[in-house]
Amino acid sequence: MTIPAQFDAKTIENKWYEYWMENNYFHSEPDHRTPYTIVIPPPNVTGVLHMGHMLNNTIQDVLIRRARLKGFNACWVPGTDHASIATEAKVVAKLKAEGINKNDLSREEFLSHAWDWTDKYGGVILEQLKKLGASCDWERTKFTMDPDMSASVIRSFVDLYNKGLIYRGYRMVNWDPEAKTTLSDEEVIFEERQGKLYFIQYKIEGSEDFLTIATTRPETIFGDSAICINPNDERFAHLKGKKAIVPICGRVIPIIEDEYVDIEFGTGCLKVTPAHDMNDKTLGEKHNLEIIDIFNEDATMNSFGLHYQGKDRFVVREEIAKELETIGALSKTETHLNKVGTSERTKAVIEPRLSDQWFLKMEDLVKPAIQSVLVDGDIKLHPKRFENTYAHWLNNIRDWNISRQLWWGQQIPAYFYGDGKEDFVVAESIEEALVLAKVRTNNQNLTTQNLTQDVDALDTWFSSWLWPMSVFGGIMDPESEDFKYYYPTNDLVTGPDILFFWVARMIIAGYEYTGKKPFTNVYLTGLVRDKQRRKMSKSLGNSPDPLDLIEKFGADGVRVGLLLSASAGNDIMFDEELCNQGKGFTNKIWNAFKLIKGWEVSDTIPQPESSKVAIEWYEAKLQQTLLEIEDNFEKYRISEALMGTYKLVWDDFCSWFLEMIKPAYQQPIDSVTFAKAIEMLENNLKVLHPFMPFLTEEIWQILAPRTKEEALIVATWPEMKPFSASLISDFESTMEVISGIRTIRKDKNIPFKDAIELKAINNDNTSTYFDSVLTKLGNLTSLEYVTEKVDGALSYRVNSNEYFIPISGNINVEEEIAKLTTELNYTKGFLKSVQGKLSNEKFVNGAPEKVLANERQKEADALAKIETIEQSLAGLK
């Protein structure tokens, strides 16, 4: 067939992805082979591909494709997460645009809209991953709201409840007033913000005296239940047992005493608002204070806010400050920097709120997860430094608030049969709940009509923490063939931002339900940033569309570009030029392949010695690189593994090996060397395939007719064999000798077609094994080893060896002597200035060590250059 001049990425990518899908190469079923399993970090069901996904999934695909080539039964399970808060917010916004209020809908009606949204937009990202070349087992695609997945979540809840680990409690929670749901502590992001500190005066009942309170939230005075002073604070001893009047609302509240108040902080007086601050709640419980909740669920003021009812908290803050000033109750304001909790999802400022919620006790559950990572090392984090973050989170863990005030998600399987807070049972179905309720109430006349299911949904993470088990049916059927074969999985590739949210919780769940780790290695990728180190985001407009990049540079080019700069855990400074470099590598490989296929092959000519030696060297170089690649993959240095492959192919194969075996112009190549060149190219393709699947499959299929069983995707990784390290080091010296010849040819304008002589003094006793290669690549008429310097010759050194190229009619000796003399004089002048600096005591004593080392290196380089020039001059005179 005619090989196209250019690699047509788009056509090739579509062709081979369809071929792989048609032949079901991505699908895995349990068999006799050792499994290698990865579960995808499920992206949001309504998400679209961004640069972080590109990096994360490229790494996973590299690991999966390599595992296939190494003979493992590779299984990469894809799927999506229902992302309760994010998806519900999108559906609510869509309904609002259509003039529909969520509160006017029944739960069933709303969920119908949510499923319509999911059916329309869900899974787009999975289709986009195919453009990247992701070789997921698409037949195993899971969605966290699939019936079997939801059943696993419900069973998990019931099981943990029955074990006494899930409880219902009236607690202070993080409330997101925009999403109108509670958040776990880990979903709250604290940001430093410039605000104000308001100094408010409270009158003392029955007198003209007052006390001053400093607060950042004047609107919360409507929820004040007390003023607290330290009993040891002599300044306020006269206030003990008295009462204060809350400005504006005029409510009388007690002045209480507690050593919790820091005498040195603020005014020394503390307003206590139990409904809206965690510490105030503790004080309130201790002193039996009234709890006054002043906010609606959207953080507008309720009736306790009096004439501010219905207004947003931040609007009220400004208005109440003005009213306090008007009535003389605001003594002053100061600018104040404080940390404000915000919702990770909606960015809304979090409001502490008392609410009935469901919690999971974590104290005992977390112990095996600490042991396995931080003590036994059964699970390894890459890079290891993330163990510190992991330890901090897990050693300071609090009970997990697993309920959300949402409808999109798994509905909490608690069924109320009465009006009391404890009048409920927990069961996997309403039918089972009815049986339990009859026993609990001793009322056999109860029906399902008497039961009301809790309206809240479970936290999305309570679903995805089961992911490595539930995708294989392990919660519902622990004895299933798939679960017993594929679990525990092998590697997890994800971002450090969800190390606690997801990774740690999967480890906790894995040990709780199976007594086993869910995976062995966790590869934590960095964030993709732009050249200015800014995190890529839509709002900044600095994130390219991954599909546009694939269109421009090809999927292989983008994969290489991303991975070249993606060392584990370190942020990636993304630059499109990296993808261009990847595209350039694609073209380099394509052109090398075309070169080989363009050679005429002869069965009659003998194999040159230079080709035989070249093959031995490249086979050793390949084996050395395979060893390095293996080591890098074991250490999860994927970028280094690619760089080693890149250098092998670009430098060793294209720049050296092909030059060494290339036949003379318009001459055929011997069949033995050609067969070996094809074999080496095929080995290269195998090593390259995990990184560049499309290009490599295309070349592989053109090289020879292949059955579907012989496709590259299911080929065998090159066999690891012993190799001669000395052969590699010997050729490195030969490379330097050849580079010296090429430099002289370039400097002296000696065309390569003009053959030259080379004489050498072998002081290092260097191997002469590569002399045939040296002769070919240097285009030498002769190579002679001598014991004395050669007069009338240009010379250079490689280590202690000296090489001489006798002058022929190609060079004007007098011009060369004049040129070298000028260069010698310049270098001596440069040396003198450097040595002048180094002999200056003041400079030496004052300069940084790095500067001194640089100057000393300049001196050494100048001395070596002077010696070489003087030797060349001596040879010419």
Salt bridges, closest charged atoms under 4 A:
GLU29 OE2 - HIS27 NE2 2.75
ASP31 OD2 - ARG33 NH2 2.85
ASP61 OD2 - ARG65 NE 2.78
ASP61 OD2 - ARG559 NH1 2.84
GLU88 OE2 - LYS102 NZ 2.52
GLU98 OE2 - LYS94 NZ 3.04
GLU127 OE2 - LYS130 NZ 3.02
ASP137 OD1 - HIS27 ND1 2.85
ASP137 OD2 - ARG140 NE 3.15
GLU139 OE1 - HIS27 ND1 3.62
ASP148 OD2 - LYS142 NZ 2.59
ASP159 OD2 - LYS163 NZ 2.89
ASP185 OD2 - ARG398 NH1 3.14
GLU186 OE1 - ARG505 NH2 3.33
GLU187 OE1 - ARG404 NH2 2.67
GLU191 OE1 - ARG193 NH2 2.99
GLU208 OE1 - LYS203 NZ 3.70
GLU219 OE2 - ARG217 NE 3.25
GLU219 OE2 - ARG317 NH2 2.80
ASP224 OD1 - LYS271 NZ 2.75
ASP233 OD2 - ARG235 NH2 2.76
GLU257 OE1 - LYS240 NZ 3.80
ASP258 OD2 - LYS286 NZ 2.92
ASP258 OD2 - HIS287 NE2 2.80
GLU285 OE2 - LYS281 NZ 2.52
ASP293 OD1 - HIS276 NE2 3.48
GLU319 OE1 - LYS311 NZ 2.78
GLU323 OE1 - HIS307 NE2 3.00
GLU334 OE2 - LYS332 NZ 3.09
GLU351 OE2 - ARG217 NH2 2.76
GLU351 OE1 - ARG313 NH1 2.84
ASP356 OD1 - LYS421 NZ 3.29
ASP364 OD1 - LYS367 NZ 3.04
GLU387 OE2 - LYS384 NZ 3.16
GLU428 OE2 - ARG155 NE 3.15
ASP459 OD2 - ARG404 NH2 3.21
GLU479 OE1 - LYS484 NZ 3.40
ASP482 OD2 - ARG140 NH1 2.82
GLU512 OE2 - LYS163 NZ 2.57
ASP530 OD2 - ARG534 NE 2.71
GLU551 OE2 - LYS10 NZ 3.36
ASP571 OD2 - ARG529 NE 2.61
GLU576 OE1 - LYS552 NZ 3.16
GLU616 OE2 - LYS612 NZ 3.12
GLU619 OE2 - LYS676 NZ 2.84
GLU630 OE1 - ARG66 NH2 2.80
GLU630 OE1 - LYS70 NZ 3.19
ASP631 OD2 - LYS635 NZ 3.13
GLU659 OE2 - LYS662 NZ 3.25
GLU679 OE1 - LYS676 NZ 3.26
GLU682 OE2 - ARG706 NH2 2.63
GLU698 OE1 - LYS15 NZ 2.82
ASP754 OD1 - LYS753 NZ 3.55
GLU757 OE1 - LYS759 NZ 3.69
GLU784 OE1 - LYS759 NZ 2.66
GLU802 OE1 - LYS789 NZ 2.58
GLU816 OE2 - LYS748 NZ 2.37
GLU823 OE2 - LYS865 NZ 3.39
GLU849 OE2 - ARG856 NH1 3.57
GLU855 OE2 - LYS837 NZ 3.68
GLU855 OE2 - LYS858 NZ 3.24
GLU867 OE2 - ARG797 NH2 3.45
GLU870 OE2 - LYS828 NZ 3.82
